[in-house]
Amino acid sequence: MTVAALAVCGYALGQSNNSIVAQTGNDNDAVVTQTGNVNESLVGQTGDRNMATVDQLGVGNDSTVDQDGDNPDQTVAPGGRDNIATVSQTGDNNISDVDTNGDRNEATNTQLGNDNEAYVQQGVGYAEDNVSYVNQTGDGNYSRQDQRFDNNDAGVDQTGDNNRAIQYQTSGPDGSPGNIARINQDGNDNRSNQNQRGNSNMAYDDQIGDLNRNTQRQRGDSNLSDVDQTGLRHRSNVLQRGDFNNSRIVQVGELNRATQRQTGDSNFAGAYQNHNDGGGSGNVSTQTQTGNNNGTGIIQDGITYWTGAGIATPLPHPPTSGYSEDNTSTQTQTGDNNLAYSQQAGADNVLDQTQDGNGNDGYIAQDGLGNMATDLQMGNDNLSNTLQLGDTHVSTMTQVGNLNVSSVSQNN
């Protein structure tokens, strides 16, 4: 039996609160609680077994929930089953808009401060098993989550003021495994953008501090990107195109910049700047990989050094400077099965590694002030190792051909 209901319901303890609930179908639940002045809530549910809960306790809050419920014949029209949307807003002038179409979608918005905005859309057509979560504590935070089919999972935690988080996820054909995206921002004025297209992709973002910026874009299947930024004014940008790529950025300190671009399959790029509270600021790292099975690693830090991580042999010398400032590292790989790892401690050091070919290995370690190292490998199966300790050293290494081995060591 189909039941159609149009009602003004809930209860209002303040003045001028408005609530409209429209339900068409069976076994739908809608609960609205508003305390304050001029709160508005609109809930529309079509189908069976939908559930919506709205709780607003401040002044001038606005919440909209629209759910299309059970439609077992997916070939006829978009719909879904067992959708749940819960919105709780405590504070003033918060806005939450939830629109769920598809199968077994859940969306939860909790906003506890003032002037926060959270928008969620989940699925059209053949969407399945989407889950969305937003929790904003503070003032002026913004979150938008767009999820299409299938099996997507997205979460946002923002504690502080004026943070912005945007997530968009879509996977492949009906029934394919979905994406997972996480954003956690603890501080003020942070910006994060995650965009994933494909199957089984994961993107994690953790920014603790103020004025940090992060962008993650993934195209393909089974890619993983993980970004940690602690401090002030960090910038990170990750782009992965292909399958089974892995990217990792950790920045601790201030004003560090990290960029990673991967095109191909099974590539790894790691950048650690001021890791383990090494201190310092103004470091820049750029990693570009085109091909398959390439590995790059950059450490610009006063404390840690490479131990191999199961991928590369250790660099010959740990840093002793104890700080890292205004260092620049650039790694470019074109081809397959190349490895490039670099480590810098001190200040104003510059290194550039370029590999064009297959199976090349290059290692650079610099500790001191004003050192410069350039490593160019063109060909296959070349090996180079550069170590510079002290100040104002310059090293230029060029390998053209195959099976070349070279080593440079300078100190003062």
MARMARMAR-240727 format. One line per 5 residues: number of its first residue (from 1); their letters; for each residue x, y, z of N, C-alpha, C, CB. Coordinates in steps of 0.2 Angstrom, whole numbers. Glycine has a CB too. Example, Ala and Ser with C-alpha at 12.3 -4.5 7.8 and 13.67 -1.06 7.14 Angstrom:
2
1) AS) 66/-28/39/62/-22/39/66/-16/39/57/-22/45 | 64/-11/35/68/-5/36/64/0/39/70/-3/29
***
This chain:
412
1) MTVAA) 4/-6/0/0/0/0/4/6/0/-5/0/6 | 3/11/-4/6/17/-4/3/22/0/7/20/-12 | 7/26/4/4/31/8/8/37/6/6/29/16 | 4/43/5/6/49/4/4/54/10/3/52/-3 | 10/57/12/8/62/18/12/69/16/11/59/24
6) LAVCG) 8/74/18/11/81/18/9/84/24/8/85/11 | 14/86/28/13/88/35/18/94/37/13/83/40 | 16/98/41/20/103/44/21/100/51/17/110/44 | 27/97/53/28/94/59/34/95/63/27/86/58 | 36/91/68/41/93/72/38/98/78/47/96/69
11) YALGQ) 42/101/82/40/106/86/45/111/86/39/103/93 | 42/117/88/46/123/88/46/127/95/44/128/82 | 51/128/98/51/131/105/52/139/104/56/128/109 | 55/141/98/56/148/97/51/151/93/63/149/94 | 52/156/89/47/159/85/49/159/78/47/167/87
16) SNNSI) 44/159/74/45/159/66/49/153/64/48/165/64 | 49/147/67/52/141/64/47/138/59/54/136/70 | 50/136/53/46/132/48/49/126/47/46/137/42 | 44/121/46/46/114/45/41/111/40/47/110/51 | 43/108/34/39/105/30/41/98/28/38/109/23
21) VAQTG) 37/93/29/39/86/28/34/83/23/39/82/35 | 37/80/18/33/77/13/35/70/12/33/81/6 | 31/65/13/33/58/12/28/54/8/34/55/19 | 31/51/3/27/47/-1/30/40/-1/26/49/-9 | 26/35/1/29/28/1/27/25/8/36/28/0
26) NDNDA) 31/20/10/29/16/16/35/16/21/27/8/14 | 33/16/27/38/15/32/44/20/32/41/8/32 | 42/26/31/47/32/31/46/35/38/45/37/25 | 52/38/40/52/41/47/55/48/45/56/37/52 | 52/53/49/55/60/48/54/63/55/52/64/43
31) VVTQT) 60/65/58/59/69/65/63/75/64/63/64/70 | 60/81/66/62/87/65/62/91/72/59/92/60 | 67/93/75/67/97/81/71/104/80/71/93/87 | 67/109/81/70/116/80/69/120/86/67/119/74 | 74/123/89/74/128/95/78/134/93/77/124/101
36) GNVNE) 75/140/93/78/146/91/73/150/87/84/145/87 | 76/155/83/71/159/79/73/158/71/73/166/81 | 68/158/68/68/158/60/72/152/58/71/164/58 | 72/146/61/75/140/58/70/137/53/76/135/64 | 73/134/47/69/131/42/71/124/41/69/136/36
41) SLVGQ) 67/120/40/68/113/38/64/110/33/69/108/44 | 66/107/27/62/104/22/64/97/21/62/109/16 | 60/93/22/62/85/21/57/83/16/61/82/28 | 60/80/11/55/76/6/58/69/5/55/80/-1 | 54/64/6/56/57/5/51/54/0/56/54/12
46) TGDRN) 54/50/-5/50/46/-9/52/39/-9/50/50/-16 | 48/35/-8/50/28/-8/48/24/-1/57/27/-10 | 52/19/0/50/15/6/56/15/11/48/8/4 | 55/15/17/60/14/22/66/19/22/63/7/21 | 64/26/21/68/31/22/68/34/29/66/37/17
51) MATVD) 73/37/31/74/40/38/77/46/37/77/35/43 | 75/51/40/78/58/41/77/61/48/75/63/35 | 82/64/50/82/67/57/85/73/57/85/62/62 | 82/79/58/85/86/58/84/89/65/81/90/53 | 90/91/68/90/94/74/93/101/74/93/90/80
56) QLGVG) 90/107/75/93/113/74/91/117/81/90/117/68 | 96/120/84/95/123/90/97/130/91/99/119/96 | 100/133/85/102/140/85/97/145/82/109/141/82 | 100/150/79/96/155/75/97/155/68/97/162/79 | 92/155/64/94/156/57/97/150/53/98/162/56
61) NDSTV) 96/144/55/98/138/52/94/136/47/99/133/57 | 96/133/42/92/130/36/95/123/34/93/135/30 | 90/118/34/92/111/32/87/109/27/92/107/39 | 89/105/22/85/102/17/87/95/16/86/106/10 | 83/91/16/84/83/15/80/81/10/84/79/22
66) DQDGD) 82/78/5/78/75/-1/81/68/-2/79/79/-7 | 76/63/-1/78/56/-2/73/52/-7/79/52/5 | 76/48/-11/72/44/-15/73/37/-13/74/44/-23 | 68/34/-11/69/27/-7/69/21/-12/64/27/-2 | 66/16/-9/66/9/-12/63/10/-19/62/4/-8
71) NPDQT) 67/8/-24/64/7/-31/68/0/-34/66/13/-36 | 65/-5/-33/69/-12/-34/70/-12/-42/65/-17/-32 | 66/-9/-46/67/-9/-53/71/-4/-55/60/-9/-57 | 78/-5/-55/82/1/-57/82/3/-64/89/-1/-55 | 79/-1/-68/79/0/-75/74/5/-77/78/-6/-79
76) VAPGG) 69/7/-72/64/11/-74/66/19/-72/58/9/-70 | 68/20/-66/70/27/-64/75/26/-58/64/30/-62 | 79/32/-57/84/32/-52/80/31/-45/87/38/-52 | 83/28/-40/80/27/-34/85/24/-29/74/23/-34 | 82/20/-24/87/17/-19/83/14/-14/92/22/-17
81) RDNIA) 87/11/-9/84/8/-3/87/10/3/85/0/-4 | 83/11/8/85/12/15/90/17/16/88/5/17 | 88/23/13/92/29/14/91/32/21/90/34/9 | 97/35/24/96/38/31/100/45/30/100/33/36 | 97/50/32/100/56/33/99/59/40/98/61/27
86) TVSQT) 104/61/43/104/65/49/108/71/49/107/60/55 | 104/76/51/107/83/51/106/86/58/104/88/46 | 112/88/62/111/92/68/115/98/68/114/87/74 | 112/104/69/116/110/69/114/114/75/113/114/63 | 120/115/79/119/119/85/123/126/84/122/115/91
91) GDNNI) 120/131/84/124/138/82/119/142/78/131/137/79 | 122/147/75/118/151/71/120/151/64/118/158/74 | 115/152/59/116/153/52/120/147/49/120/159/51 | 119/141/51/121/135/48/117/133/42/123/130/53 | 120/130/37/116/127/31/118/120/30/117/132/25
96) SDVDT) 113/116/29/115/109/27/110/107/22/115/104/33 | 113/104/17/108/101/11/110/94/10/109/106/5 | 106/90/10/107/82/9/103/80/4/107/78/16 | 105/77/-1/101/74/-7/104/67/-8/101/78/-13 | 100/62/-7/102/55/-7/98/52/-12/103/51/-1
101) NGDRN) 101/49/-18/97/45/-23/101/39/-24/96/49/-29 | 98/33/-23/102/27/-24/101/22/-19/110/28/-24 | 105/17/-17/104/12/-13/108/12/-7/107/5/-16 | 104/12/-1/107/11/6/112/17/7/111/4/6 | 110/23/5/115/28/7/114/31/14/113/34/2
106) EATNT) 119/34/17/119/37/23/122/43/23/122/32/29 | 120/48/26/123/55/26/122/58/33/120/60/21 | 127/60/36/127/63/43/130/70/43/130/58/48 | 127/75/45/130/82/46/129/84/53/127/87/41 | 135/86/56/135/89/62/139/96/62/138/84/68
111) QLGND) 135/101/64/139/108/64/137/111/70/136/112/58 | 142/113/74/141/115/81/143/122/82/145/111/85 | 145/126/77/147/133/77/142/137/73/154/134/75 | 145/142/70/141/147/67/143/148/59/141/154/70 | 138/149/55/140/151/48/143/145/44/144/157/48
116) NEAYV) 142/139/46/145/133/43/140/131/37/146/127/48 | 143/128/32/139/125/26/142/118/25/140/130/20 | 137/114/24/138/107/22/133/104/17/138/102/28 | 136/102/11/132/100/6/134/92/4/132/104/-1 | 129/88/4/130/81/2/126/79/-4/129/76/8
121) QQGVG) 128/76/-9/124/73/-14/127/66/-15/125/76/-21 | 123/61/-15/125/54/-16/121/50/-21/124/50/-9 | 124/49/-26/122/44/-31/116/46/-35/120/38/-27 | 116/44/-41/110/44/-46/110/38/-50/111/50/-51 | 104/36/-52/104/30/-56/106/23/-52/109/30/-62
126) YAEDN) 111/21/-53/113/14/-51/118/14/-45/116/10/-56 | 117/20/-41/122/21/-35/120/15/-30/121/28/-32 | 126/13/-26/125/8/-21/129/10/-15/127/2/-24 | 127/9/-9/131/8/-3/135/14/-2/135/2/-3 | 133/20/-3/137/26/-2/136/28/6/134/32/-6
131) VSYVN) 141/31/9/141/34/15/145/40/16/145/29/20 | 142/45/19/145/52/19/145/54/26/141/57/15 | 150/58/29/150/60/35/154/67/35/154/55/40 | 151/72/39/153/79/39/153/81/47/150/84/35 | 158/83/50/158/86/57/162/92/57/160/81/62
136) QTGDG) 159/98/58/162/104/58/161/108/65/159/109/52 | 166/109/68/166/112/74/170/119/74/169/108/80 | 166/124/75/169/131/74/165/135/69/176/130/71 | 168/140/67/164/145/63/166/145/55/164/152/66 | 162/146/51/163/148/44/166/142/40/168/154/44
141) NYSRQ) 165/136/42/168/130/39/163/128/33/169/124/43 | 166/126/27/163/124/21/165/117/19/164/129/16 | 160/113/18/161/106/16/156/104/10/161/101/21 | 158/101/5/154/99/0/156/92/-2/154/103/-7 | 152/87/-2/153/80/-4/149/78/-10/153/75/2
146) DQRFD) 152/76/-15/148/73/-21/150/66/-22/149/77/-28 | 146/61/-22/147/54/-23/142/51/-28/147/50/-16 | 145/48/-33/141/44/-37/142/37/-36/143/46/-45 | 140/32/-41/140/25/-39/148/23/-40/136/21/-44 | 150/18/-37/147/13/-32/151/13/-26/146/6/-35
151) NNDAG) 148/11/-20/152/9/-14/157/15/-12/156/3/-15 | 155/21/-12/159/26/-10/159/28/-3/157/33/-14 | 164/30/0/164/32/7/168/38/8/167/26/11 | 165/44/11/169/50/12/168/53/19/166/55/6 | 172/56/22/172/59/28/176/65/29/174/54/34
156) VDQTG) 173/70/33/176/76/34/176/78/41/173/82/30 | 181/80/44/182/82/51/185/89/50/186/78/56 | 182/94/52/185/101/53/184/104/59/182/106/47 | 189/105/63/189/109/70/193/115/69/192/104/75 | 190/121/70/193/127/69/188/132/65/200/127/66
161) DNNRA) 191/137/62/187/142/58/189/142/51/187/148/62 | 184/143/47/185/145/40/189/140/36/189/152/40 | 188/133/37/191/128/34/186/126/28/192/122/38 | 189/123/23/186/122/17/188/115/14/187/127/11 | 183/110/13/184/103/11/180/101/6/184/98/17
166) IQYQT) 182/99/0/178/97/-6/180/90/-8/179/102/-12 | 175/86/-9/176/79/-11/172/77/-16/176/74/-5 | 175/74/-21/170/71/-27/173/64/-29/170/76/-33 | 169/59/-29/171/52/-30/166/49/-35/171/48/-24 | 168/45/-40/164/41/-44/168/35/-46/162/45/-50
171) SGPDG) 165/29/-47/169/23/-48/166/21/-55/167/18/-43 | 168/15/-57/167/12/-64/160/9/-65/172/7/-65 | 159/4/-68/153/1/-70/149/-1/-63/154/-5/-74 | 143/-3/-64/138/-5/-59/141/-11/-55/131/-6/-61 | 142/-11/-49/144/-16/-45/152/-16/-44/143/-23/-48
176) SPGNI) 155/-11/-46/162/-11/-45/164/-8/-38/166/-6/-50 | 170/-10/-35/172/-8/-29/173/0/-29/178/-11/-26 | 172/3/-23/171/10/-23/178/14/-20/166/12/-19 | 177/20/-19/183/24/-17/182/26/-10/183/31/-21 | 187/28/-7/187/30/0/191/37/1/190/25/5
181) ARINQ) 188/42/4/192/48/4/191/51/12/189/54/-1 | 196/53/15/196/56/22/199/63/22/199/51/27 | 196/67/25/199/74/26/199/76/34/196/80/22 | 204/78/37/204/80/44/208/86/44/206/74/49 | 205/92/46/208/98/46/207/101/53/205/103/41
186) DGNDN) 212/102/57/212/104/64/216/111/64/215/99/69 | 213/116/64/216/123/63/211/128/60/223/122/60 | 214/133/57/210/138/54/212/139/46/211/145/58 | 208/141/42/209/143/35/213/138/31/213/150/35 | 211/132/32/214/126/28/210/125/22/215/120/32
191) RSNQN) 213/123/17/209/121/11/211/114/8/210/126/5 | 206/110/7/208/103/4/203/101/-1/208/98/10 | 205/98/-7/201/96/-12/203/89/-14/202/101/-18 | 198/85/-14/200/78/-16/195/76/-22/199/73/-10 | 198/73/-27/194/71/-33/196/65/-36/194/77/-39
196) QRGNS) 192/60/-36/194/53/-37/189/50/-43/194/48/-31 | 192/47/-48/188/44/-53/191/37/-54/187/48/-60 | 187/32/-53/190/25/-54/188/20/-48/197/25/-54 | 191/15/-48/189/10/-43/194/9/-38/187/3/-46 | 192/8/-32/196/6/-26/202/11/-25/199/-1/-27
201) NMAYD) 200/17/-26/205/23/-24/204/25/-17/205/28/-29 | 210/27/-14/210/30/-7/213/36/-7/212/25/-2 | 211/41/-4/215/48/-3/214/50/4/212/53/-8 | 219/51/8/219/53/15/222/60/15/222/48/20 | 219/64/20/222/71/20/221/73/28/218/76/16
206) DQIGD) 227/75/31/227/77/38/231/84/38/230/72/42 | 228/89/39/231/96/40/230/98/47/228/101/35 | 235/99/51/234/102/58/238/108/58/237/97/63 | 235/114/58/239/120/58/234/125/54/246/120/55 | 237/130/52/233/136/49/236/137/41/234/142/53
211) LNRNT) 231/139/37/233/141/30/236/136/26/237/147/31 | 235/130/27/238/124/23/233/123/17/238/118/27 | 236/121/11/232/120/5/234/113/2/234/125/0 | 229/109/0/231/102/-2/226/101/-8/230/97/3 | 228/98/-13/224/95/-19/226/88/-21/225/100/-25
216) QRQRG) 222/84/-21/223/77/-23/218/75/-29/222/72/-17 | 221/73/-34/217/70/-40/220/63/-42/217/75/-46 | 215/59/-43/217/52/-45/212/50/-50/216/47/-38 | 215/47/-55/211/44/-61/214/37/-62/212/49/-67 | 210/32/-62/212/25/-63/210/21/-57/220/25/-63
221) DSNLS) 213/15/-56/211/11/-51/216/9/-46/209/4/-54 | 214/8/-40/218/6/-34/224/10/-33/221/-1/-36 | 223/17/-33/228/22/-32/227/24/-24/228/28/-36 | 233/26/-21/233/28/-14/237/35/-14/236/23/-10 | 234/40/-11/237/46/-9/236/48/-2/235/51/-14
226) DVDQT) 242/49/2/241/51/9/245/57/10/244/45/13 | 242/62/13/245/69/14/245/71/21/242/74/9 | 250/72/25/250/75/32/254/82/31/254/70/37 | 251/87/34/254/93/34/253/96/41/251/98/29 | 258/98/45/257/100/51/261/107/52/260/95/57
231) GLRHR) 259/112/53/262/119/53/258/124/49/269/118/50 | 261/128/46/258/134/43/260/135/36/260/141/47 | 255/136/32/256/138/25/260/133/20/260/145/24 | 258/127/22/261/121/17/256/121/11/261/115/21 | 260/119/5/256/118/-1/258/111/-4/258/123/-6
236) SNVLQ) 253/107/-5/254/100/-8/249/99/-14/253/95/-3 | 252/96/-19/248/95/-25/249/88/-28/249/100/-31 | 244/83/-28/246/76/-30/241/75/-36/244/71/-24 | 244/72/-42/240/70/-47/243/63/-49/241/75/-53 | 238/58/-49/240/51/-51/235/49/-57/239/47/-45
241) RGDFN) 238/47/-62/234/44/-68/237/37/-70/235/49/-74 | 233/32/-69/235/26/-70/232/21/-64/242/25/-71 | 235/15/-64/233/11/-59/239/9/-54/231/4/-62 | 237/7/-48/241/5/-42/247/10/-41/244/-2/-45 | 246/16/-41/251/21/-39/250/23/-32/250/28/-44
246) NSRIV) 256/25/-29/256/26/-22/260/33/-21/260/21/-18 | 257/37/-17/260/44/-16/259/46/-9/256/49/-20 | 265/49/-6/265/50/1/268/57/2/269/45/5 | 265/62/6/268/68/7/268/70/14/265/74/3 | 273/71/18/273/73/25/277/80/25/276/68/30
251) QVGEL) 274/85/28/277/91/29/276/94/36/275/97/24 | 281/95/40/281/98/46/285/104/47/283/93/52 | 283/110/49/286/116/49/282/121/46/293/115/45 | 285/125/41/282/131/38/284/132/31/283/138/42 | 279/134/27/280/136/20/283/131/16/284/143/20
256) NRATQ) 282/125/17/285/120/12/280/118/6/286/113/16 | 283/116/1/279/115/-5/281/108/-8/281/121/-11 | 276/104/-10/277/98/-12/272/96/-18/277/92/-7 | 275/94/-24/271/92/-30/273/85/-32/272/97/-35 | 268/81/-33/269/74/-36/264/73/-42/268/69/-30
261) RQTGD) 267/71/-47/263/69/-53/265/62/-56/264/75/-59 | 261/58/-56/262/51/-58/257/49/-64/261/46/-53 | 260/47/-70/257/45/-75/259/38/-77/257/50/-81 | 255/33/-77/257/26/-78/255/21/-72/265/25/-78 | 258/16/-71/256/11/-66/261/9/-61/253/4/-70
266) SNFAG) 259/8/-55/263/5/-50/269/10/-48/266/-2/-52 | 268/16/-49/274/21/-47/273/23/-39/273/27/-51 | 279/25/-36/279/27/-29/283/33/-29/282/22/-25 | 280/38/-25/283/45/-24/282/47/-17/280/50/-29 | 288/48/-14/287/50/-7/291/56/-5/290/44/-2
271) AYQNH) 288/61/-2/292/67/0/291/68/7/289/73/-4 | 296/69/11/296/70/18/300/76/20/298/64/22 | 297/82/22/300/88/23/299/90/30/297/94/18 | 305/91/34/305/92/41/301/87/45/301/99/42 | 302/81/43/299/75/46/301/74/53/300/69/42
276) NDGGG) 297/72/57/298/70/65/300/77/68/304/65/65 | 297/82/66/298/89/70/306/91/69/297/88/77 | 308/90/63/315/92/62/316/100/61/318/89/55 | 310/103/60/310/110/60/312/113/53/315/113/65 | 312/119/52/314/122/46/308/125/42/318/117/42
281) SGNVS) 309/128/36/304/130/32/306/132/25/301/137/35 | 302/133/21/303/135/14/306/130/9/308/141/14 | 305/123/11/308/118/6/303/117/1/309/112/10 | 306/115/-5/302/114/-11/304/107/-14/303/120/-16 | 299/103/-16/300/97/-19/295/96/-25/300/91/-14
286) TQTQT) 298/93/-30/294/92/-36/296/85/-39/295/97/-42 | 291/81/-39/292/74/-42/287/72/-48/291/69/-36 | 290/70/-53/286/69/-59/288/62/-62/287/74/-65 | 284/58/-63/285/51/-65/280/49/-71/284/46/-60 | 283/47/-77/280/45/-83/282/38/-84/281/50/-88
291) GNNNG) 278/33/-84/280/26/-85/277/21/-80/288/26/-85 | 281/16/-79/278/11/-74/284/9/-69/276/5/-78 | 282/7/-63/286/4/-58/292/9/-56/289/-3/-61 | 291/15/-57/296/20/-54/295/21/-47/296/26/-59 | 301/23/-44/301/25/-37/305/31/-36/304/20/-33
296) TGIIQ) 302/36/-32/306/42/-31/305/44/-23/303/48/-35 | 310/47/-20/309/48/-13/314/55/-12/312/43/-9 | 311/59/-8/314/65/-6/313/66/2/311/72/-10 | 319/67/5/319/70/12/323/76/12/322/64/17 | 320/81/15/323/87/17/322/89/24/320/93/12
301) DGITY) 326/87/28/325/86/35/332/87/39/321/80/37 | 331/89/45/337/89/49/338/83/54/337/95/53 | 334/78/53/334/73/58/334/66/55/328/73/63 | 329/65/51/329/58/48/333/57/42/322/56/47 | 334/51/40/337/49/34/335/43/31/345/49/35
306) WTGAG) 336/41/25/334/35/22/337/29/25/335/35/14 | 332/24/27/335/18/29/333/12/24/331/16/35 | 331/15/18/329/10/13/322/8/12/333/4/14 | 318/8/17/311/6/17/309/1/13/307/13/14 | 314/-4/12/313/-10/8/313/-9/1/306/-13/10
311) IATPL) 315/-3/-1/315/-1/-9/322/1/-11/310/5/-10 | 326/5/-7/332/7/-10/337/6/-4/332/14/-12 | 344/5/-6/349/5/-1/350/12/3/355/3/-4 | 352/11/9/353/18/13/358/22/10/355/16/20 | 356/29/10/361/34/9/367/33/14/358/41/8
316) PHPPT) 373/35/12/379/34/16/380/38/22/385/35/11 | 376/43/23/377/48/28/371/51/31/382/54/26 | 369/51/37/363/54/40/365/62/41/361/51/47 | 360/66/40/361/73/41/364/75/48/355/77/40 | 368/80/49/370/82/55/368/89/57/378/81/56
321) SGYSE) 365/93/52/364/100/53/359/101/58/362/103/46 | 354/97/58/348/98/63/343/102/61/351/100/69 | 343/105/55/338/109/52/338/109/45/339/116/54 | 332/111/42/332/111/34/328/117/32/328/104/32 | 331/122/28/327/128/26/329/129/19/329/134/31
326) DNTST) 324/131/15/325/134/8/329/129/4/328/140/9 | 328/123/5/331/118/0/326/116/-6/333/111/4 | 329/114/-11/325/113/-17/327/106/-20/325/119/-23 | 322/102/-21/323/95/-24/318/94/-30/323/90/-19 | 321/92/-36/317/90/-42/319/84/-45/318/96/-47
331) QTQTG) 314/79/-45/315/73/-48/311/71/-54/314/67/-43 | 314/69/-60/310/68/-66/311/61/-68/311/74/-71 | 307/57/-69/308/50/-72/303/49/-78/306/45/-67 | 306/46/-83/303/44/-89/305/37/-91/304/50/-95 | 301/33/-91/303/26/-93/300/21/-87/310/25/-93
336) DNNLA) 303/15/-86/301/10/-82/307/8/-77/298/4/-86 | 304/6/-71/309/3/-66/315/8/-64/311/-3/-69 | 314/14/-64/319/19/-62/318/20/-54/319/25/-66 | 324/22/-51/324/24/-44/328/30/-43/327/18/-39 | 325/35/-40/328/41/-38/327/43/-31/326/47/-43
341) YSQQA) 332/44/-27/331/45/-20/336/51/-18/332/39/-15 | 334/56/-14/338/61/-12/336/63/-5/337/67/-17 | 342/67/-2/341/69/5/345/75/6/344/63/10 | 342/80/9/345/86/10/344/89/17/343/92/5 | 350/91/20/349/95/27/353/101/26/351/90/32
346) GADNV) 351/106/30/355/112/30/350/117/27/361/112/26 | 353/122/23/350/127/20/352/129/13/350/134/24 | 348/131/8/349/133/2/353/128/-3/354/140/2 | 351/122/-2/354/117/-6/349/116/-12/355/110/-2 | 352/114/-18/348/112/-24/350/106/-27/349/118/-29
351) LDQTQ) 346/102/-29/347/96/-32/342/94/-38/348/89/-27 | 344/91/-43/340/90/-49/342/83/-51/341/95/-54 | 337/78/-51/338/71/-54/334/70/-60/337/66/-48 | 337/68/-65/333/67/-71/335/60/-74/334/72/-77 | 330/56/-75/331/49/-78/326/48/-84/330/43/-72
356) DGNGN) 330/46/-89/326/45/-95/328/38/-98/327/50/-101 | 324/33/-97/326/26/-99/323/21/-94/334/25/-99 | 327/15/-93/324/10/-89/329/7/-84/321/4/-93 | 327/6/-78/331/3/-74/337/7/-71/334/-3/-77 | 337/13/-71/342/18/-68/341/19/-61/342/24/-72
361) DGYIA) 346/19/-57/346/21/-50/351/27/-49/349/15/-46 | 348/32/-45/352/38/-43/351/40/-36/350/44/-48 | 356/42/-33/356/43/-25/360/50/-24/358/38/-21 | 357/55/-21/360/61/-19/359/63/-12/358/67/-24 | 364/64/-8/364/66/-1/368/73/0/366/61/4
366) QDGLG) 365/78/2/368/84/3/367/87/10/366/90/-2 | 372/89/14/371/92/21/376/98/21/373/86/26 | 373/103/22/377/109/23/373/115/20/384/109/20 | 377/120/17/374/126/15/376/127/8/377/132/19 | 371/129/3/373/131/-3/376/126/-8/377/137/-3
371) NMATD) 374/120/-7/377/114/-11/372/114/-17/377/108/-8 | 375/111/-23/371/110/-29/373/104/-32/372/116/-34 | 368/99/-34/370/93/-37/365/92/-43/369/87/-32 | 368/90/-48/364/88/-54/366/81/-57/365/94/-60 | 361/77/-58/362/70/-60/357/69/-66/360/65/-54
376) LQMGN) 360/67/-72/357/66/-78/358/59/-80/358/71/-83 | 353/55/-81/354/48/-83/350/47/-89/353/43/-78 | 353/45/-95/349/44/-101/352/37/-104/351/49/-106 | 347/32/-103/349/25/-105/346/20/-101/357/25/-106 | 350/15/-100/347/9/-96/352/7/-91/344/4/-100
381) DNLSN) 349/5/-85/353/1/-80/359/5/-78/355/-5/-83 | 359/12/-77/364/16/-74/364/17/-67/364/23/-78 | 369/18/-63/370/19/-56/374/25/-55/372/13/-53 | 371/30/-51/375/35/-49/374/37/-41/373/42/-53 | 379/39/-38/379/41/-31/383/47/-29/381/35/-26
386) TLQLG) 379/52/-27/383/59/-25/382/60/-18/380/64/-29 | 387/62/-14/388/64/-7/391/70/-7/391/58/-3 | 388/75/-4/392/82/-3/390/84/4/389/87/-8 | 396/85/8/395/87/15/399/94/16/398/81/20 | 396/98/19/399/105/20/395/110/16/406/105/17
391) DTHVS) 399/115/13/396/121/10/398/122/3/397/127/14 | 394/125/-1/395/127/-8/399/122/-12/399/134/-7 | 397/116/-12/399/111/-17/395/111/-23/400/104/-13 | 398/109/-28/394/109/-35/396/102/-38/396/115/-40 | 391/98/-40/392/92/-43/388/91/-49/391/86/-38
396) TMTQV) 390/89/-55/387/88/-61/388/81/-64/388/94/-66 | 384/77/-64/385/70/-66/380/68/-72/384/65/-60 | 383/66/-78/379/64/-84/381/57/-86/381/70/-89 | 376/53/-87/377/47/-89/373/46/-95/375/41/-84 | 376/44/-101/372/43/-107/375/36/-110/374/48/-113
401) GNLNV) 370/31/-110/371/25/-112/369/20/-107/379/24/-113 | 372/14/-107/369/8/-103/375/6/-98/367/3/-107 | 373/4/-92/377/0/-87/383/5/-85/380/-6/-91 | 382/11/-84/387/16/-82/386/16/-74/386/23/-85 | 392/17/-71/392/17/-64/397/23/-62/395/11/-60
406) SSVSQ) 394/28/-58/398/34/-56/397/36/-49/397/40/-61 | 402/39/-45/401/41/-38/405/47/-37/403/35/-34 | 402/52/-33/405/58/-32/405/59/-24/402/64/-36 | 410/61/-21/410/62/-14/414/68/-12/413/56/-10 | 411/74/-9/415/80/-8/413/82/-1/413/85/-13
411) NN) 418/85/3/417/87/10/422/92/11/416/82/15 | 420/97/16/425/102/18/423/104/26/425/108/14
***
